Amino acid sequence: MKYFSILLCALVVFSAQGVHAQQNQANSASIYSYLGLGTPQDVLSSYGPGMSIIGVATPDRSRASLANPAFWGSAYFTSMSAGFNLQTHDARDNFDSSSSTTLGFSHFQAQFPVLRDRLGLSLGLYQDTDIRYNLLTNDSVTLPTADSVSVVNYQSAIAGSGGINRLEAGFGLRITDNFYLGYAPSLMFGLKEQDNQILFDSSFYGPARFTERTRYRAFAHRFGTMILFPNVFRNRDQIVIGATATLPVELSANRRITSQLLSGNTTRDLDLIPEDAYGTREVTFPFETTVGLTYFASRYFMVATEAHYQQWSEHSSFSGESDQFMKDRLRVGLGFEYDVYSRGNTGLFNSLIYRAGASYDDGHLTVNDTNIETLLFSAGIGIPSRTGTSSIDVNLEYGIRGTQSNDLVRERIFGIRLSLNLSELMFLQRRVN
């Protein structure tokens, strides 16, 4: 049984040798989100994607960020941030190619200072993983007909969607002038829905369709810390070290398999296997940690590096077994930001914040003895408001995931991420009327 998932993926997803498939087309946000709990998402701030990092060591008092709970201890403004992304995936294997475009939500956060620059609260919603795939396979099978046995052609279509999300609340606290801590409990919830259809080219066999839905939920805990080292090499420079850790959790999972029954002019779901037949299963979501180092050469320029680790080898599936294609994931990134706006010069190009970076991800999957790696390049601009407290961040990314070797799929990723950040001074008591 432990090799069943690998065999299934080789037959259905990656067009392995020995399958009598005339065509295999992968059309999805990422074909690799078919496996496990989907493709991990690392977007926890509005400006991090422009530098190819999460941003656990890039604090900014004027903008909300989910990257590190310790940041909230330096909150000065009441801030809100919302992000959206538009991505195009060009997928190619040894048989075919396809392209798809998806529009999605990445995060929302509201951040409130309780004691300015001392204690702050945060409420956020963001994605942990994303599931979006479509698989089309033309094949043939030998079946009995009315008076003989015939080879019947059929098309199999599998479509999946969903992912794991977090609804998170927490606080950050400044312990000393240069040391911050944060804690963020969260409700993890999500759904994986897979619709399966089989269409035969023979009138002897009608189409078959069923849907598999799996619901997930759990409580999780995330911790963060940040240490500042001012005036290291010269006056007014600073080194920031930031780190976060998310504890592993056991997701409670419930699954049901349904089909649609036509009754008159309406359709209704028919339970083929109800939830109580499976019962509640435990699915392990892994431990993860991120460590970052940022050097602020001045108030205008910074360079940041980061390492993000997830222990996916400890993940267990709905069946309770460890998926053999899961492995520990390591993602490293390097980026910089140049804040021309703060220099106070006039002109369009002197009123922006520029960012760029690159990252390498060795992936959380090993399929056909090959790691599913991702190389990503990004660039972005920040467009501050006249007051400088609010902004719009536009980030572009280009990446390559996977390979066509070993009957796999290579994906080219083109993305645009847009974030809106609003920050205001609120709840101030006037000293002079």
C-alpha positions as CSV (number, residue, x, y, z in Angstrom):
1,M,0.0,0.0,0.0
2,K,2.8,2.5,0.7
3,Y,3.8,2.4,-3.0
4,F,0.2,2.8,-4.2
5,S,0.3,6.6,-4.3
6,I,3.6,6.7,-6.2
7,L,2.3,4.2,-8.7
8,L,-1.0,6.1,-9.1
9,C,0.9,9.4,-9.7
10,A,3.2,7.7,-12.2
11,L,0.2,6.3,-14.1
12,V,-2.2,9.1,-14.0
13,V,-0.1,12.3,-13.6
14,F,3.2,11.8,-15.1
15,S,2.5,9.5,-18.1
16,A,5.0,6.8,-17.1
17,Q,6.0,4.1,-19.6
18,G,3.6,1.2,-19.9
19,V,0.4,3.2,-20.0
20,H,-1.5,3.0,-23.2
21,A,-2.3,6.8,-23.1
22,Q,-2.6,8.7,-26.3
23,Q,-2.5,12.1,-24.5
24,N,-1.8,13.3,-21.0
25,Q,-2.4,17.0,-20.4
26,A,-1.7,18.7,-17.1
27,N,-3.6,22.0,-16.9
28,S,-3.5,23.5,-13.4
29,A,-2.1,26.1,-11.0
30,S,0.5,23.4,-10.2
31,I,0.2,19.8,-11.1
32,Y,2.3,19.0,-8.1
33,S,-0.4,20.2,-5.8
34,Y,-2.1,16.9,-6.6
35,L,0.2,15.3,-4.0
36,G,-0.2,15.6,-0.2
37,L,-1.8,18.7,1.1
38,G,-0.9,20.9,-1.8
39,T,1.8,23.4,-2.7
40,P,3.2,25.3,0.3
41,Q,2.6,29.0,0.3
42,D,5.2,31.4,1.8
43,V,3.5,34.8,1.4
44,L,3.2,36.5,4.8
45,S,4.0,40.1,4.0
46,S,3.3,42.6,1.3
47,Y,6.9,43.4,0.6
48,G,8.6,40.0,1.1
49,P,7.6,38.5,-2.3
50,G,9.5,41.3,-4.1
51,M,12.7,40.1,-2.4
52,S,11.9,36.4,-2.7
53,I,11.8,36.0,1.1
54,I,9.1,35.6,3.8
55,G,10.6,38.6,5.7
56,V,11.1,37.3,9.3
57,A,13.9,39.8,9.8
58,T,12.6,42.9,8.0
59,P,10.5,44.9,10.5
60,D,8.6,48.0,9.4
61,R,6.6,50.0,11.9
62,S,4.4,51.6,9.2
63,R,3.2,48.3,7.6
64,A,1.4,45.3,8.9
65,S,3.2,41.9,8.5
66,L,2.4,38.3,9.3
67,A,6.0,37.2,8.7
68,N,7.0,37.3,12.4
69,P,4.8,37.7,15.5
70,A,7.6,39.5,17.2
71,F,7.1,42.5,14.8
72,W,3.8,43.3,16.4
73,G,5.7,44.5,19.5
74,S,7.0,47.4,17.5
75,A,3.5,48.4,16.2
76,Y,3.0,52.2,16.1
77,F,0.2,52.6,13.6
78,T,-3.1,50.8,13.3
79,S,-2.5,48.9,10.0
80,M,-4.4,46.7,7.6
81,S,-3.0,44.7,4.7
82,A,-4.6,42.6,2.0
83,G,-3.0,40.7,-0.8
84,F,-4.0,39.1,-4.1
85,N,-2.1,37.2,-6.8
86,L,-2.4,36.5,-10.4
87,Q,-0.3,33.5,-11.7
88,T,0.2,31.8,-15.0
89,H,1.6,28.3,-15.1
90,D,3.0,26.8,-18.3
91,A,3.4,23.1,-17.8
92,R,5.2,20.7,-20.2
93,D,5.9,17.0,-20.0
94,N,7.2,14.5,-22.6
95,F,3.7,14.2,-24.2
96,D,2.0,17.6,-24.1
97,S,2.0,21.2,-22.8
98,S,-0.6,23.5,-21.4
99,S,-1.1,26.9,-19.8
100,S,-3.5,28.1,-17.1
101,T,-4.0,31.4,-15.2
102,T,-5.4,31.7,-11.7
103,L,-6.4,34.6,-9.5
104,G,-6.3,34.2,-5.8
105,F,-6.3,35.7,-2.3
106,S,-3.0,35.5,-0.4
107,H,-3.5,37.2,3.0
108,F,-5.4,39.7,5.2
109,Q,-4.2,41.2,8.4
110,A,-5.3,43.9,10.9
111,Q,-2.7,45.1,13.4
112,F,-3.4,47.2,16.5
113,P,-0.9,48.8,18.9
114,V,-2.1,48.4,22.5
115,L,1.0,50.1,23.9
116,R,2.7,51.9,21.0
117,D,6.2,50.4,20.3
118,R,5.7,48.0,23.2
119,L,2.7,45.7,22.8
120,G,0.7,45.0,19.6
121,L,-2.1,42.7,18.6
122,S,-2.7,41.1,15.2
123,L,-5.6,39.3,13.5
124,G,-4.8,37.6,10.2
125,L,-6.0,35.1,7.6
126,Y,-3.6,33.5,5.1
127,Q,-2.9,30.3,3.1
128,D,-0.6,27.5,4.2
129,T,-1.0,25.4,1.1
130,D,-2.8,25.7,-2.3
131,I,-4.5,22.9,-4.3
132,R,-5.5,23.5,-7.9
133,Y,-5.0,21.0,-10.6
134,N,-6.7,19.4,-13.7
135,L,-5.6,16.1,-15.2
136,L,-6.9,14.9,-18.6
137,T,-5.9,11.4,-19.8
138,N,-7.0,9.5,-22.9
139,D,-6.7,5.8,-22.5
140,S,-8.2,2.4,-23.5
141,V,-9.4,-0.6,-21.6
142,T,-10.7,-4.1,-22.6
143,L,-14.3,-4.5,-21.5
144,P,-17.1,-7.0,-22.3
145,T,-19.8,-5.8,-24.8
146,A,-23.1,-7.4,-25.8
147,D,-21.6,-10.4,-27.6
148,S,-17.8,-10.1,-27.3
149,V,-14.9,-8.4,-25.7
150,S,-13.8,-5.0,-27.2
151,V,-11.2,-2.4,-26.6
152,V,-13.0,0.7,-25.4
153,N,-11.4,4.2,-25.4
154,Y,-12.2,6.5,-22.6
155,Q,-11.1,9.9,-21.2
156,S,-10.4,10.4,-17.5
157,A,-10.7,13.9,-16.0
158,I,-9.6,14.7,-12.5
159,A,-10.0,18.2,-11.0
160,G,-8.8,19.2,-7.6
161,S,-9.1,22.4,-5.5
162,G,-8.8,23.7,-2.0
163,G,-5.9,24.0,0.5
164,I,-5.1,24.6,4.1
165,N,-5.7,28.1,5.6
166,R,-5.0,29.8,9.0
167,L,-7.1,32.2,11.0
168,E,-4.6,33.6,13.4
169,A,-4.6,36.0,16.3
170,G,-1.6,36.9,18.5
171,F,0.5,39.5,20.1
172,G,4.1,40.8,20.0
173,L,6.0,42.3,23.0
174,R,9.1,44.4,23.2
175,I,11.1,42.9,26.1
176,T,14.0,45.4,25.9
177,D,14.9,48.1,23.5
178,N,16.4,45.5,21.1
179,F,14.7,42.3,21.9
180,Y,11.1,41.2,20.9
181,L,9.0,38.1,21.3
182,G,5.7,37.1,19.7
183,Y,3.1,34.3,20.0
184,A,0.3,33.5,17.6
185,P,-2.2,30.7,18.1
186,S,-4.4,29.9,15.0
187,L,-7.2,27.8,13.7
188,M,-6.1,25.7,10.8
189,F,-8.9,24.7,8.4
190,G,-9.2,23.6,4.8
191,L,-10.7,21.4,2.2
192,K,-9.5,19.1,-0.6
193,E,-12.1,18.4,-3.2
194,Q,-11.4,16.1,-6.1
195,D,-13.9,15.6,-8.9
196,N,-13.4,12.4,-11.0
197,Q,-15.1,11.8,-14.3
198,I,-14.8,9.0,-16.9
199,L,-16.3,9.3,-20.3
200,F,-16.4,6.3,-22.7
201,D,-16.6,6.5,-26.5
202,S,-18.9,3.5,-26.5
203,S,-22.7,3.8,-26.1
204,F,-22.6,0.6,-24.1
205,Y,-21.1,2.4,-21.1
206,G,-22.4,5.5,-19.5
207,P,-20.2,8.2,-17.9
208,A,-19.1,7.8,-14.3
209,R,-18.6,10.6,-11.9
210,F,-17.8,10.9,-8.2
211,T,-16.4,13.6,-5.9
212,E,-14.0,13.0,-2.9
213,R,-14.1,15.7,-0.3
214,T,-11.8,15.8,2.7
215,R,-12.1,18.4,5.5
216,Y,-9.3,19.4,7.8
217,R,-9.1,21.4,11.0
218,A,-6.8,21.8,14.0
219,F,-5.4,24.4,16.4
220,A,-1.8,25.5,15.9
221,H,0.9,27.6,17.6
222,R,3.5,29.9,16.1
223,F,6.3,31.7,17.9
224,G,8.6,34.5,16.8
225,T,11.6,36.4,18.1
226,M,13.6,39.4,16.8
227,I,17.0,40.9,18.0
228,L,18.3,44.3,16.9
229,F,22.0,45.2,16.8
230,P,22.3,49.0,16.1
231,N,25.5,50.8,15.0
232,V,27.5,47.7,14.1
233,F,29.8,49.0,11.4
234,R,28.9,52.7,11.3
235,N,26.6,55.2,12.7
236,R,22.9,54.5,12.1
237,D,23.3,51.1,10.5
238,Q,21.6,48.0,12.0
239,I,21.6,44.2,11.9
240,V,18.4,42.4,12.6
241,I,18.1,38.7,13.3
242,G,14.6,37.2,13.2
243,A,13.2,33.7,13.6
244,T,9.9,31.9,13.8
245,A,8.8,28.4,14.7
246,T,5.5,26.7,14.1
247,L,4.8,23.5,16.0
248,P,3.6,20.4,14.2
249,V,-0.1,19.6,14.6
250,E,-2.5,16.7,14.0
251,L,-5.2,17.8,11.6
252,S,-8.5,16.1,12.2
253,A,-9.7,14.9,8.8
254,N,-13.1,13.7,7.6
255,R,-13.8,12.3,4.1
256,R,-16.8,11.5,2.1
257,I,-17.3,10.3,-1.4
258,T,-20.5,11.5,-3.3
259,S,-22.0,11.2,-6.7
260,Q,-24.7,13.3,-8.4
261,L,-28.2,11.7,-8.9
262,L,-30.6,13.2,-11.4
263,S,-34.1,13.3,-10.0
264,G,-36.6,15.0,-12.4
265,N,-35.1,18.4,-13.3
266,T,-32.8,18.6,-10.3
267,T,-29.7,17.0,-9.1
268,R,-28.7,16.0,-5.6
269,D,-25.7,14.5,-4.0
270,L,-25.8,10.9,-3.2
271,D,-23.4,9.6,-0.5
272,L,-21.4,6.6,-1.9
273,I,-19.2,6.6,1.2
274,P,-20.4,8.9,4.1
275,E,-18.1,10.6,6.6
276,D,-19.0,8.2,9.4
277,A,-17.8,5.2,7.4
278,Y,-14.3,6.6,7.4
279,G,-14.5,8.2,10.8
280,T,-12.1,11.0,11.9
281,R,-8.5,10.5,10.9
282,E,-5.3,12.3,12.0
283,V,-3.1,13.9,9.4
284,T,0.2,15.3,10.5
285,F,1.1,18.9,9.4
286,P,4.8,19.3,9.9
287,F,7.0,21.5,12.0
288,E,8.5,24.5,10.3
289,T,11.0,27.2,11.1
290,T,12.4,30.3,9.4
291,V,15.6,32.2,10.2
292,G,16.5,35.5,8.7
293,L,19.3,38.0,8.8
294,T,19.0,41.6,7.5
295,Y,21.5,44.4,7.3
296,F,20.2,47.9,7.2
297,A,23.1,49.9,5.8
298,S,21.0,53.0,6.2
299,R,17.4,54.0,6.4
300,Y,17.3,53.8,2.6
301,F,19.0,50.4,1.8
302,M,18.8,46.9,3.2
303,V,19.9,43.4,2.1
304,A,18.2,40.3,3.6
305,T,18.9,36.6,3.5
306,E,16.6,33.8,4.8
307,A,16.3,30.1,5.3
308,H,12.9,28.3,5.6
309,Y,12.6,24.7,6.6
310,Q,9.6,22.4,6.8
311,Q,9.7,18.8,8.0
312,W,7.4,17.2,5.5
313,S,9.1,13.8,5.9
314,E,6.9,13.5,9.1
315,H,3.7,14.1,7.2
316,S,1.1,11.3,7.4
317,S,-1.7,10.9,5.0
318,F,-5.4,10.2,5.5
319,S,-4.7,6.5,5.5
320,G,-2.3,7.0,8.4
321,E,0.8,6.0,6.5
322,S,3.8,8.2,5.7
323,D,3.8,9.3,2.0
324,Q,7.0,8.0,0.5
325,F,7.2,10.9,-2.0
326,M,7.3,13.5,0.8
327,K,10.7,14.9,2.0
328,D,12.0,17.7,4.2
329,R,11.9,21.1,2.4
330,L,14.6,23.8,2.5
331,R,14.1,27.2,0.8
332,V,16.8,29.9,0.9
333,G,16.4,33.4,-0.4
334,L,18.4,36.6,-0.9
335,G,17.0,40.1,-1.7
336,F,17.4,43.8,-1.2
337,E,15.3,46.9,-0.9
338,Y,16.2,50.5,-1.9
339,D,13.9,53.2,-0.5
340,V,14.3,56.2,-2.9
341,Y,11.0,57.7,-1.5
342,S,12.5,58.4,1.9
343,R,15.3,60.5,0.4
344,G,12.8,63.2,-0.4
345,N,13.7,63.8,-4.0
346,T,11.0,64.8,-6.5
347,G,9.9,62.9,-9.7
348,L,8.1,59.7,-10.4
349,F,11.1,57.3,-10.1
350,N,12.3,59.1,-7.0
351,S,9.0,58.4,-5.2
352,L,9.1,54.6,-5.2
353,I,10.7,51.7,-3.2
354,Y,12.6,49.2,-5.3
355,R,13.0,45.5,-4.4
356,A,14.5,42.4,-6.1
357,G,15.7,39.0,-5.0
358,A,16.0,35.3,-5.9
359,S,15.3,32.0,-4.0
360,Y,16.0,28.3,-4.4
361,D,13.6,25.7,-3.0
362,D,14.7,22.0,-3.0
363,G,11.0,21.1,-2.7
364,H,8.9,18.9,-0.4
365,L,8.4,16.1,-3.0
366,T,10.5,13.4,-4.5
367,V,8.9,11.7,-7.5
368,N,10.6,9.1,-9.6
369,D,13.8,9.6,-7.5
370,T,13.8,13.3,-8.5
371,N,13.4,16.3,-6.2
372,I,10.8,18.8,-7.4
373,E,12.9,21.9,-7.1
374,T,11.9,25.5,-7.7
375,L,14.1,28.4,-8.8
376,L,12.4,31.8,-8.4
377,F,13.3,35.4,-9.4
378,S,11.4,38.4,-8.2
379,A,11.2,42.2,-8.4
380,G,8.8,44.7,-6.9
381,I,8.0,48.3,-6.3
382,G,6.3,50.0,-3.3
383,I,4.2,53.0,-4.1
384,P,3.9,55.0,-0.8
385,S,1.1,57.5,-0.1
386,R,1.9,61.2,0.4
387,T,2.1,60.6,4.2
388,G,4.4,57.6,3.7
389,T,2.4,55.4,6.1
390,S,0.2,53.6,3.5
391,S,1.3,52.0,0.3
392,I,0.6,49.7,-2.7
393,D,3.1,47.0,-3.3
394,V,3.4,45.4,-6.7
395,N,5.6,42.3,-7.0
396,L,6.5,40.3,-10.1
397,E,8.0,36.8,-10.1
398,Y,9.3,34.3,-12.6
399,G,10.2,30.7,-11.7
400,I,10.9,27.2,-12.9
401,R,9.6,24.2,-11.0
402,G,10.3,20.5,-11.7
403,T,11.8,18.9,-14.8
404,Q,10.8,17.0,-17.9
405,S,13.3,14.3,-17.0
406,N,12.2,10.9,-15.6
407,D,8.6,11.4,-17.0
408,L,7.9,14.5,-14.9
409,V,6.4,17.9,-15.5
410,R,8.3,21.1,-15.8
411,E,6.4,24.3,-14.9
412,R,7.2,27.9,-15.7
413,I,5.6,30.3,-13.3
414,F,4.7,33.9,-14.1
415,G,3.2,35.9,-11.2
416,I,1.9,39.3,-10.1
417,R,1.3,39.9,-6.5
418,L,-0.6,43.1,-5.4
419,S,-0.9,44.2,-1.8
420,L,-2.8,47.2,-0.3
421,N,-1.5,48.5,3.0
422,L,-3.3,51.1,5.1
423,S,-1.8,52.6,8.2
424,E,-3.2,55.4,10.4
425,L,-2.6,56.9,13.8
426,M,-5.7,56.1,15.8
427,F,-7.0,56.4,19.4
428,L,-4.7,59.3,20.2
429,Q,-5.7,61.5,23.0
430,R,-5.3,65.2,22.2
431,R,-3.2,67.2,24.6
432,V,-4.3,70.6,23.3
433,N,-7.9,71.5,22.4
